[in-house]
Amino acid sequence: MPRFSVCVEMIFRHLPFIDRLEATSKSGYDAFEFWQWQDKDIGAIAAEASRLRLKVAAFGVGPNIVQGTLVDSSNHDAYLATMRTAIDHAKRLDCQTLIVTTGNEIAGLSREAHFDALQRGLERVAHAAAEGGVTMVVEPLNTRVDHAGYFLDHGADAFRIVREIGHPNLRVLYDIYHMQIMDGDLISTIEANIDLIGHFHVADVPGRHEPGTGEINYGNVFRRIDATSYAGHVGLEYRPSGDHAASLAGVRALS
């Protein structure tokens, strides 16, 4: 069974943020993750995670998906400053994985220029990550349903740029929901690139609900991930279609 992490931005979202951690623990899970840190009480999260013996599996560097863009070279210094603050929080939370998004396309800029700026930005991100003792995972997102205009929207492009940079502190966040929408061929892609994957996210298609509600055979996907060398977390980043705790129990049954 994969090492699951509950994304408390989407699961138990009806509860106050800090109470979602106890709900995660009561559901039998030992790790959680969240999106941006800018609107969070990091001290309170650290204290509650310690009390409940929960692992902070990952959280996001930028304030949101669009801002803090890495495809704009003029923003790289500001992004690195934000990232260094995030690394400080990661140390306080004993979290080794931070999520990086690329930002949206810039009008009038060629795709090659976007990639060039992104690569230069990610090279700096990787070096800062090594200095801070964390791993950065860059996330491709779907542009057909949820994130129109986002730049990095195919897994192949994410794997290519991370492979070209070749830094151990930079990996891909492979979101199975997003990549099913954009690319398909999930298991073969995962197995061929497992050395470059630093984190997973899961949700089913369509609807972004829990695994087992859509077209993806998550039982097979989980088993094939288990058969690889992957030792990281699989983040449950879905919108429960019914009772949140029951949906988490259902995920366990699939795996």
The 8 nearest C-alpha neighbors of each residue, nearest first, counted from 0:
[[1, 254, 225, 2, 221, 222, 251, 3],
 [2, 0, 3, 225, 233, 221, 232, 224],
 [1, 3, 232, 233, 0, 4, 231, 230],
 [4, 2, 233, 232, 1, 234, 5, 30],
 [3, 5, 234, 31, 30, 233, 235, 232],
 [6, 4, 31, 235, 7, 234, 32, 30],
 [7, 5, 32, 236, 8, 33, 235, 31],
 [8, 6, 10, 9, 33, 5, 11, 19],
 [7, 9, 6, 33, 12, 10, 34, 11],
 [10, 8, 7, 12, 238, 6, 237, 236],
 [9, 11, 7, 12, 8, 6, 243, 238],
 [12, 10, 13, 19, 14, 7, 243, 9],
 [11, 13, 10, 14, 9, 8, 7, 16],
 [14, 12, 11, 15, 10, 19, 16, 9],
 [15, 13, 12, 11, 19, 16, 18, 17],
 [16, 14, 18, 17, 19, 13, 12, 11],
 [17, 15, 19, 18, 14, 12, 20, 7],
 [16, 18, 19, 15, 20, 44, 47, 43],
 [19, 17, 20, 15, 16, 21, 14, 22],
 [20, 18, 22, 17, 16, 21, 11, 14],
 [19, 21, 23, 18, 22, 17, 24, 48],
 [20, 22, 24, 23, 19, 18, 25, 51],
 [23, 21, 19, 25, 20, 24, 26, 18],
 [24, 22, 20, 26, 21, 25, 28, 19],
 [23, 25, 21, 28, 26, 27, 22, 29],
 [24, 26, 22, 27, 23, 21, 28, 20],
 [27, 25, 23, 24, 28, 244, 22, 247],
 [26, 28, 24, 25, 29, 23, 248, 247],
 [29, 27, 24, 26, 23, 30, 4, 3],
 [28, 30, 53, 24, 54, 27, 31, 52],
 [31, 29, 54, 4, 53, 55, 28, 56],
 [32, 30, 5, 4, 55, 6, 56, 54],
 [31, 33, 6, 57, 56, 58, 55, 5],
 [32, 34, 58, 6, 8, 7, 35, 57],
 [35, 33, 59, 58, 36, 8, 32, 63],
 [36, 34, 59, 62, 37, 61, 58, 60],
 [35, 37, 39, 38, 34, 59, 58, 60],
 [36, 38, 35, 39, 62, 61, 40, 60],
 [37, 39, 36, 35, 40, 62, 41, 34],
 [40, 38, 36, 37, 41, 35, 44, 43],
 [41, 39, 43, 42, 44, 38, 36, 37],
 [40, 42, 44, 43, 39, 45, 88, 36],
 [43, 41, 45, 44, 40, 46, 91, 92],
 [42, 44, 46, 40, 45, 41, 47, 17],
 [45, 43, 41, 47, 42, 46, 48, 40],
 [46, 44, 42, 48, 92, 43, 47, 41],
 [45, 47, 43, 49, 44, 48, 42, 50],
 [48, 46, 50, 44, 49, 45, 43, 51],
 [49, 47, 53, 45, 51, 50, 46, 52],
 [48, 50, 52, 46, 47, 51, 45, 53],
 [51, 49, 47, 48, 52, 46, 53, 45],
 [50, 52, 48, 53, 49, 47, 24, 21],
 [53, 51, 49, 50, 48, 54, 29, 47],
 [52, 54, 48, 29, 30, 51, 49, 55],
 [53, 55, 30, 56, 29, 31, 52, 48],
 [56, 54, 31, 94, 32, 30, 57, 53],
 [55, 57, 32, 54, 31, 94, 30, 4],
 [58, 56, 96, 32, 97, 55, 94, 33],
 [57, 59, 33, 34, 97, 32, 98, 35],
 [58, 60, 98, 34, 35, 97, 61, 99],
 [61, 59, 82, 85, 98, 99, 97, 35],
 [62, 60, 63, 67, 59, 35, 66, 64],
 [61, 63, 35, 37, 66, 60, 67, 64],
 [64, 62, 61, 65, 66, 35, 67, 34],
 [63, 65, 102, 100, 66, 61, 62, 101],
 [66, 64, 102, 63, 103, 68, 67, 149],
 [67, 65, 68, 63, 64, 102, 62, 61],
 [66, 68, 78, 61, 65, 69, 102, 62],
 [67, 69, 102, 66, 101, 70, 71, 65],
 [68, 70, 101, 71, 117, 120, 75, 102],
 [71, 69, 117, 116, 113, 68, 101, 72],
 [72, 70, 69, 73, 74, 68, 116, 75],
 [73, 71, 74, 75, 116, 70, 69, 120],
 [72, 74, 71, 75, 76, 77, 69, 70],
 [73, 75, 72, 77, 71, 76, 78, 68],
 [76, 74, 78, 72, 77, 73, 120, 79],
 [77, 75, 79, 78, 74, 80, 73, 72],
 [78, 76, 80, 74, 79, 75, 81, 67],
 [77, 79, 75, 81, 80, 76, 67, 82],
 [80, 78, 82, 76, 81, 77, 75, 83],
 [79, 81, 77, 83, 82, 78, 76, 84],
 [82, 80, 78, 84, 79, 83, 85, 77],
 [81, 83, 79, 85, 80, 84, 60, 78],
 [82, 84, 86, 80, 85, 81, 79, 87],
 [85, 83, 87, 81, 86, 82, 88, 80],
 [84, 86, 82, 88, 83, 87, 60, 89],
 [87, 85, 89, 83, 88, 84, 82, 90],
 [88, 86, 84, 90, 85, 89, 83, 91],
 [87, 89, 91, 85, 86, 90, 92, 84],
 [90, 88, 86, 94, 92, 91, 87, 93],
 [91, 89, 93, 87, 92, 88, 86, 94],
 [90, 92, 88, 89, 93, 87, 45, 94],
 [91, 93, 89, 45, 94, 90, 88, 55],
 [94, 92, 90, 91, 89, 95, 55, 54],
 [95, 93, 89, 92, 55, 96, 56, 90],
 [94, 96, 133, 134, 93, 89, 97, 57],
 [97, 95, 57, 134, 133, 94, 135, 56],
 [96, 98, 135, 58, 57, 59, 60, 136],
 [97, 99, 59, 136, 58, 60, 135, 137],
 [100, 98, 137, 136, 60, 138, 59, 135],
 [101, 99, 138, 137, 64, 102, 98, 68],
 [102, 100, 69, 68, 70, 151, 150, 99],
 [101, 103, 68, 65, 64, 149, 100, 69],
 [104, 102, 149, 150, 148, 65, 105, 101],
 [103, 105, 150, 148, 149, 106, 102, 70],
 [104, 106, 108, 107, 103, 71, 70, 113],
 [107, 105, 108, 104, 109, 103, 148, 110],
 [106, 108, 105, 109, 104, 110, 112, 113],
 [109, 107, 106, 105, 112, 110, 113, 104],
 [110, 108, 112, 111, 113, 107, 106, 105],
 [109, 111, 113, 112, 114, 108, 104, 115],
 [110, 112, 114, 109, 113, 115, 108, 116],
 [111, 113, 115, 109, 110, 114, 116, 108],
 [114, 112, 110, 70, 116, 111, 115, 117],
 [115, 113, 117, 111, 112, 116, 118, 110],
 [114, 116, 112, 118, 117, 113, 111, 119],
 [117, 115, 70, 119, 113, 114, 72, 118],
 [118, 116, 70, 114, 120, 69, 115, 119],
 [119, 117, 121, 115, 120, 116, 114, 122],
 [118, 120, 122, 116, 117, 121, 115, 123],
 [119, 121, 117, 123, 118, 122, 69, 75],
 [122, 120, 124, 118, 123, 119, 125, 117],
 [123, 121, 125, 119, 124, 120, 118, 126],
 [124, 122, 126, 120, 121, 125, 127, 119],
 [123, 125, 121, 127, 122, 126, 128, 120],
 [124, 126, 128, 122, 169, 123, 127, 168],
 [127, 125, 129, 123, 128, 124, 130, 122],
 [128, 126, 130, 124, 129, 125, 131, 123],
 [127, 129, 125, 131, 133, 126, 130, 134],
 [130, 128, 132, 126, 131, 127, 168, 133],
 [129, 131, 127, 128, 132, 126, 133, 125],
 [132, 130, 128, 129, 133, 127, 86, 83],
 [131, 133, 129, 130, 128, 134, 95, 168],
 [134, 132, 95, 128, 131, 96, 129, 135],
 [135, 133, 168, 96, 169, 128, 95, 97],
 [134, 136, 97, 169, 98, 96, 168, 170],
 [135, 137, 170, 171, 98, 172, 99, 169],
 [138, 136, 99, 171, 172, 100, 98, 170],
 [137, 139, 172, 100, 171, 99, 140, 136],
 [138, 140, 152, 151, 153, 154, 157, 137],
 [141, 139, 152, 177, 138, 142, 151, 146],
 [140, 142, 177, 152, 143, 181, 146, 145],
 [141, 143, 147, 146, 144, 145, 149, 152],
 [144, 142, 141, 147, 145, 146, 180, 181],
 [145, 143, 142, 146, 141, 147, 180, 177],
 [144, 146, 142, 141, 147, 143, 140, 177],
 [147, 145, 142, 149, 141, 148, 144, 140],
 [146, 148, 142, 149, 145, 143, 144, 141],
 [147, 149, 103, 104, 150, 146, 142, 102],
 [150, 148, 103, 147, 146, 102, 104, 151],
 [149, 151, 104, 103, 152, 148, 102, 101],
 [152, 150, 139, 153, 149, 101, 140, 157],
 [151, 153, 139, 140, 141, 150, 142, 149],
 [154, 152, 155, 156, 139, 151, 181, 157],
 [153, 155, 157, 156, 158, 139, 178, 152],
 [156, 154, 158, 157, 153, 159, 188, 160],
 [157, 155, 159, 154, 158, 153, 160, 151],
 [156, 158, 154, 159, 160, 155, 161, 139],
 [159, 157, 155, 161, 156, 160, 162, 154],
 [160, 158, 156, 162, 157, 161, 155, 163],
 [159, 161, 163, 162, 157, 158, 164, 156],
 [162, 160, 164, 158, 163, 159, 165, 157],
 [161, 163, 165, 159, 160, 164, 158, 195],
 [164, 162, 160, 165, 161, 159, 158, 166],
 [165, 163, 161, 162, 166, 160, 122, 118],
 [164, 166, 162, 163, 161, 167, 169, 160],
 [165, 167, 168, 169, 164, 125, 161, 162],
 [168, 166, 169, 165, 170, 134, 125, 129],
 [167, 169, 134, 166, 125, 129, 128, 135],
 [170, 168, 135, 125, 167, 166, 134, 136],
 [169, 171, 136, 197, 195, 196, 135, 161],
 [172, 170, 196, 136, 137, 197, 173, 195],
 [171, 173, 138, 198, 136, 137, 199, 197],
 [174, 172, 199, 171, 175, 198, 200, 196],
 [175, 173, 200, 199, 177, 176, 201, 178],
 [174, 176, 178, 201, 177, 179, 173, 200],
 [177, 175, 202, 179, 174, 178, 201, 203],
 [178, 176, 141, 180, 140, 174, 179, 175],
 [177, 179, 181, 175, 180, 182, 176, 174],
 [180, 178, 183, 176, 182, 177, 181, 175],
 [181, 179, 178, 177, 182, 141, 183, 176],
 [180, 182, 178, 179, 141, 177, 153, 183],
 [181, 183, 178, 179, 180, 184, 153, 154],
 [182, 184, 179, 185, 178, 181, 180, 188],
 [185, 183, 187, 186, 188, 182, 179, 189],
 [184, 186, 188, 183, 187, 189, 179, 175],
 [187, 185, 189, 188, 184, 190, 220, 223],
 [188, 186, 190, 189, 185, 184, 191, 192],
 [187, 189, 191, 185, 186, 190, 192, 184],
 [190, 188, 186, 192, 193, 187, 191, 185],
 [189, 191, 187, 193, 188, 192, 186, 227],
 [190, 192, 188, 189, 193, 187, 194, 186],
 [193, 191, 189, 194, 195, 190, 188, 196],
 [192, 194, 196, 195, 190, 189, 191, 229],
 [195, 193, 192, 196, 229, 228, 191, 197],
 [194, 196, 170, 193, 192, 171, 197, 158],
 [197, 195, 171, 193, 170, 194, 198, 172],
 [196, 198, 170, 171, 172, 136, 195, 231],
 [197, 199, 172, 196, 232, 231, 233, 173],
 [200, 198, 233, 173, 174, 172, 234, 201],
 [201, 199, 174, 234, 233, 236, 235, 175],
 [200, 202, 175, 235, 176, 236, 174, 234],
 [203, 201, 237, 207, 176, 209, 210, 208],
 [202, 204, 210, 207, 213, 208, 209, 176],
 [205, 203, 213, 206, 207, 214, 176, 215],
 [204, 206, 207, 213, 203, 214, 208, 212],
 [205, 207, 208, 204, 203, 213, 238, 202],
 [208, 206, 202, 203, 237, 204, 205, 238],
 [207, 209, 238, 237, 239, 206, 203, 202],
 [208, 210, 202, 237, 239, 203, 212, 211],
 [211, 209, 203, 202, 212, 217, 250, 208],
 [210, 212, 213, 209, 217, 203, 216, 215],
 [213, 211, 210, 209, 203, 208, 214, 204],
 [214, 212, 204, 203, 211, 215, 205, 210],
 [213, 215, 204, 216, 203, 212, 205, 211],
 [214, 216, 217, 213, 203, 204, 211, 210],
 [217, 215, 218, 219, 220, 214, 211, 210],
 [216, 218, 220, 219, 215, 221, 210, 211],
 [217, 219, 253, 221, 216, 220, 254, 222],
 [220, 218, 222, 217, 221, 216, 223, 254],
 [219, 221, 217, 223, 222, 218, 224, 186],
 [222, 220, 224, 218, 223, 219, 217, 254],
 [223, 221, 225, 219, 224, 220, 218, 226],
 [222, 224, 226, 220, 225, 221, 219, 227],
 [225, 223, 221, 226, 227, 222, 220, 229],
 [224, 226, 222, 223, 227, 221, 1, 0],
 [225, 227, 223, 224, 222, 228, 229, 221],
 [228, 226, 224, 229, 225, 223, 190, 193],
 [227, 229, 230, 226, 193, 225, 194, 224],
 [230, 228, 227, 231, 193, 224, 225, 194],
 [231, 229, 228, 232, 2, 1, 225, 227],
 [232, 230, 229, 198, 197, 2, 233, 199],
 [231, 233, 2, 3, 198, 234, 4, 199],
 [234, 232, 199, 3, 200, 4, 2, 198],
 [233, 235, 4, 200, 199, 3, 236, 5],
 [236, 234, 5, 201, 6, 200, 4, 237],
 [237, 235, 6, 201, 234, 200, 202, 9],
 [236, 238, 202, 208, 207, 209, 235, 239],
 [237, 239, 208, 9, 207, 240, 209, 10],
 [240, 238, 208, 241, 243, 209, 237, 246],
 [239, 241, 208, 238, 209, 242, 246, 243],
 [242, 240, 239, 243, 246, 245, 238, 244],
 [241, 243, 245, 244, 246, 239, 240, 247],
 [242, 244, 246, 245, 239, 241, 11, 10],
 [245, 243, 247, 246, 242, 26, 248, 22],
 [246, 244, 248, 242, 247, 243, 249, 241],
 [247, 245, 249, 243, 248, 244, 242, 239],
 [248, 246, 250, 244, 249, 245, 243, 251],
 [249, 247, 245, 251, 246, 250, 244, 252],
 [248, 250, 246, 252, 247, 251, 245, 253],
 [251, 249, 247, 253, 252, 248, 210, 246],
 [252, 250, 248, 254, 249, 253, 247, 0],
 [251, 253, 249, 250, 254, 248, 218, 247],
 [254, 252, 218, 250, 251, 249, 217, 211],
 [253, 251, 0, 252, 218, 221, 250, 222]]
